């Protein structure tokens, strides 16, 4: 009977987690039903809306950590109102899942899910901390993609502006017709057009666009757009300079990637190729020396 206590404890933990998930789903369904009854359905946009159930106070992101996570979420391309709460829930769910998987492994190996306890605590902590690093990697990947697309976006804008199209029409044309050429930037430009259609001021709309892009040079480009609209600044020469800058940045990133690949190849050669080479070169002399020593002793 005492041997069944760890198994019963693990089963209770899994059952509690299932009940919590089921309760959260029921609360979410109830909140959606209330919104439909109140006539407010569709305002939140489904998955992009803020979460409708509160996060436990222990796991709420606060202070400087909140600002850091919000900045990383913007760089990763998550602008929805509930992105911070969704990240906190996903991080908590991943931590609990890893903890349960570690406890199950300990139970299968030792018959006790809590023995040893250190792997469960260590893996859970690493999962909780590593969530921000995963988010940072996602943001770095998105930044590389947007930086690579920027020259094509600015070239499209240059062609449109030189053909006599206004800046506002240029944004609308890119959002409507250029989703294949610049898919990532076209989505962001479409959000800019939506802000303008809702009646936002151009200055605020450009600031929101720059914060969504979250790439070095985006705020300077937004400033150039504002100066062109409000002060009559010549936009085409400035855009040519930005095209040159982003092209140089893209080449620099390519060279940096080539250098990183070279370093990885050297490390791989040292780890995998050099031991085999030493065995091939030094094996026969060592074998001959050992045979000679054996014959002398004999």
C-alpha atoms as one frame of an Amber mdcrd trajectory, in Angstrom:
protein
   0.000   0.000   0.000   2.771   2.575   0.750   4.236   1.860  -2.695   1.037
   3.155  -4.290   1.303   6.565  -2.610   3.685   8.146  -5.192   1.558   6.823
  -8.065  -1.599   8.203  -6.428   0.087  11.583  -5.891   1.172  11.748  -9.528
  -2.317  10.758 -10.727  -3.855  13.479  -8.551  -1.432  16.060  -9.999  -2.299
  15.089 -13.571  -6.012  15.092 -12.786  -5.778  18.537 -11.181  -4.025  19.909
 -14.263  -6.730  18.470 -16.534  -9.447  20.025 -14.364  -7.714  23.410 -14.434
  -7.437  23.341 -18.235 -11.071  22.278 -18.551 -12.166  25.034 -16.171 -10.221
  27.653 -18.127 -11.896  26.537 -21.350 -15.315  26.721 -19.713 -14.599  30.236
 -18.412 -13.451  31.328 -21.863 -16.592  29.879 -23.500 -18.770  31.588 -20.896
 -17.053  34.932 -21.510 -17.571  34.613 -25.270 -21.244  33.801 -24.750 -21.675
  36.855 -22.527 -20.015  39.035 -25.181 -22.402  37.738 -27.833 -25.372  38.430
 -25.563 -24.136  41.953 -24.847 -23.647  42.601 -28.575 -19.901  43.072 -28.267
 -18.772  39.940 -30.080 -16.147  40.338 -32.756 -14.477  43.390 -31.251 -11.614
  41.436 -29.768 -10.668  39.474 -32.871 -10.594  35.934 -31.532  -7.109  34.661
 -30.851  -5.604  38.126 -31.090  -7.687  39.469 -28.249  -6.668  39.816 -24.624
  -7.225  36.737 -22.545 -10.527  36.705 -20.697  -9.367  34.883 -17.567  -6.868
  36.251 -15.031  -3.403  34.861 -14.528  -2.448  33.816 -10.958  -0.723  36.717
  -9.197   2.401  34.644  -8.612   3.014  34.355 -12.363   1.973  37.853 -13.459
   4.778  39.642 -15.335   5.631  42.863 -13.493   8.127  45.721 -13.420  11.226
  45.658 -15.572  10.542  42.069 -16.576   7.195  43.198 -18.012   8.845  45.949
 -20.080  11.479  43.507 -21.338   8.898  40.881 -22.320   6.699  43.492 -24.041
   9.680  44.741 -26.042  10.609  41.201 -27.068   7.009  40.481 -28.049   6.927
  43.552 -30.293  10.211  42.540 -31.906   8.835  39.028 -32.429   5.766  40.450
 -34.187   3.089  39.991 -31.527   1.124  43.235 -31.208  -2.201  41.914 -29.887
  -3.542  43.302 -26.596  -3.401  39.869 -24.939   0.064  38.912 -26.169   1.704
  39.421 -22.768  -0.901  37.343 -20.935  -0.773  34.657 -23.638   3.011  34.452
 -23.294   2.705  34.150 -19.505   0.128  31.358 -19.831   2.197  29.489 -22.433
   5.336  29.788 -20.303   3.450  28.470 -17.267   1.914  25.611 -19.270   5.310
  24.625 -20.711   6.860  24.650 -17.227   4.095  22.458 -15.777   4.301  20.068
 -18.744   8.068  19.662 -18.365   7.679  19.125 -14.615   5.049  16.406 -15.146
   7.158  14.743 -17.852  10.168  14.718 -15.528   8.067  13.285 -12.693   6.724
  10.585 -15.006  10.267   9.694 -16.082  11.392   9.458 -12.454   8.394   7.266
 -11.675   9.157   4.896 -14.559  12.825   4.649 -13.576  12.671   4.668  -9.780
   9.035   4.042  -8.909   8.812   7.447  -7.200   7.980  10.633  -9.168   9.684
  12.812  -6.522  12.949  10.894  -6.350  15.246  12.500  -7.365  13.705  15.958
  -7.088  16.582  17.988  -8.557  16.007  17.108 -12.275  12.342  18.134 -12.013
  13.179  21.476 -10.377  16.105  22.143 -12.714  14.215  21.353 -15.923  11.179
  23.344 -14.808  13.326  26.366 -13.946  15.212  26.171 -17.223  11.933  25.984
 -19.135  10.522  29.005 -17.304  13.677  31.062 -17.867  14.311  29.786 -21.395
  10.930  31.006 -22.640  12.304  34.552 -22.885  15.342  33.334 -24.802  13.075
  31.550 -27.281  11.134  34.789 -27.676  14.373  36.693 -28.233  15.462  34.209
 -30.908  12.080  34.635 -32.605  12.552  38.409 -32.544  16.077  38.172 -33.967
  14.835  35.925 -36.789  12.008  38.352 -37.609  14.436  41.290 -37.558  16.674
  39.548 -40.101  13.690  38.857 -42.362  12.389  42.438 -42.184  15.858  43.890
 -42.766  16.284  41.680 -45.829  12.887  42.817 -47.195  13.442  46.520 -46.570
  15.376  47.231 -49.829  12.595  45.626 -51.896   9.941  47.615 -50.013  11.769
  50.899 -50.553  12.384  50.078 -54.224   8.655  49.534 -54.673   7.946  52.843
 -52.964  10.511  54.606 -55.160   8.921  53.255 -58.351   5.465  54.326 -57.197
   6.553  57.778 -56.054   8.523  58.449 -59.228   5.457  57.515 -61.273   3.469
  60.287 -59.573   1.664  58.310 -56.857   1.198  60.030 -53.504   2.654  58.581
 -50.312  -0.771  57.588 -48.975  -1.663  55.809 -52.233   1.747  54.163 -52.172
   1.015  52.610 -48.759  -2.395  51.428 -49.889  -0.991  49.900 -53.080   1.676
  47.979 -51.160  -0.859  46.726 -48.595  -3.256  45.611 -51.343  -1.081  44.359
 -54.222   2.413  43.535 -52.927   1.774  40.745 -50.450   3.849  38.348 -52.553
   6.901  40.586 -53.062   7.171  41.788 -49.450   4.812  39.592 -47.384   6.022
  40.638 -43.948   6.194  44.365 -44.647   2.888  44.286 -46.549   1.172  43.052
 -43.379   2.675  45.888 -41.351   1.784  48.467 -44.004  -1.771  47.086 -44.043
  -1.961  47.707 -40.295  -0.731  51.267 -40.923  -3.469  51.782 -43.508  -6.047
  50.426 -41.052  -4.887  52.960 -38.460  -5.247  55.775 -40.988  -8.707  54.558
 -42.024  -9.800  54.631 -38.386  -8.973  58.327 -38.312  -5.622  58.286 -36.525
  -3.216  61.150 -37.054  -0.393  60.473 -39.507   2.227  61.161 -36.852   0.742
  58.660 -34.413   0.155  56.122 -37.192   3.792  56.358 -38.332   4.995  55.979
 -34.739   2.871  52.850 -34.334   4.195  51.488 -37.633   7.808  52.055 -36.521
   7.186  50.329 -33.173   5.634  47.367 -34.986   8.538  47.062 -37.393  11.009
  47.305 -34.463  14.050  47.348 -36.758  16.933  49.784 -36.605  16.183  52.612
 -39.015  12.388  52.274 -38.935  11.867  55.310 -36.686  14.174  57.426 -38.849
  12.193  56.328 -41.904   8.931  57.245 -40.150  10.409  60.685 -39.412  11.226
  61.104 -43.114   7.624  60.215 -44.003   6.301  62.806 -41.560   8.639  65.508
 -42.841   7.630  64.739 -46.412   3.924  65.063 -45.588   4.010  68.095 -43.298
   7.065  70.059 -44.465   7.280  69.193 -48.167  10.646  67.445 -47.879  11.882
  65.662 -51.023  11.231  61.984 -50.309  12.872  60.173 -53.235  16.533  61.105
 -52.439  16.033  60.183 -48.788  14.568  56.827 -49.772  17.541  56.158 -52.038
  19.841  56.691 -49.058  17.763  54.277 -46.982  17.888  51.704 -49.790  21.675
  51.977 -49.845  21.872  51.707 -46.061  19.650  48.639 -45.805  21.437  46.975
 -48.723  24.784  47.498 -46.998  23.300  46.154 -43.778  22.092  43.069 -45.625
  25.539  42.476 -47.119  27.110  42.910 -43.681  24.732  40.335 -42.216  25.600
  37.927 -45.034  29.319  38.351 -44.348  28.711  37.862 -40.641  26.783  34.660
 -41.370  29.609  33.417 -43.600  32.128  34.099 -40.822  29.965  32.221 -38.309
  29.696  29.253 -40.678  33.489  29.217 -41.070  33.954  29.100 -37.289  31.431
  26.269 -36.989  33.185  24.302 -39.715  36.519  24.695 -37.918  34.974  23.471
 -34.663  33.355  20.516 -36.406  36.654  19.600 -38.041  38.456  19.766 -34.705
  35.827  17.655 -32.969  35.162  15.000 -35.641  37.948  15.074 -38.227  41.099
  15.614 -36.161  40.672  12.587 -33.822  40.178  10.300 -36.808  43.209  11.844
 -38.514  45.357  11.324 -35.399  44.254   7.692 -35.201  45.111   7.097 -38.860
  48.503   8.830 -38.660  49.621   7.757 -35.213  48.009   4.316 -35.147  50.565
   2.338 -37.207  53.689   3.733 -35.417  52.120   3.140 -31.998  51.129  -0.398
 -33.011  54.667  -1.063 -34.304  56.207   0.242 -31.074  53.888  -1.944 -28.978
  54.754  -5.003 -31.103  58.481  -4.269 -30.694  58.154  -3.915 -26.930  56.180
  -7.152 -26.783  58.796  -9.049 -28.771  61.601  -7.673 -26.571  59.816  -8.773
 -23.429  59.200 -12.190 -25.005
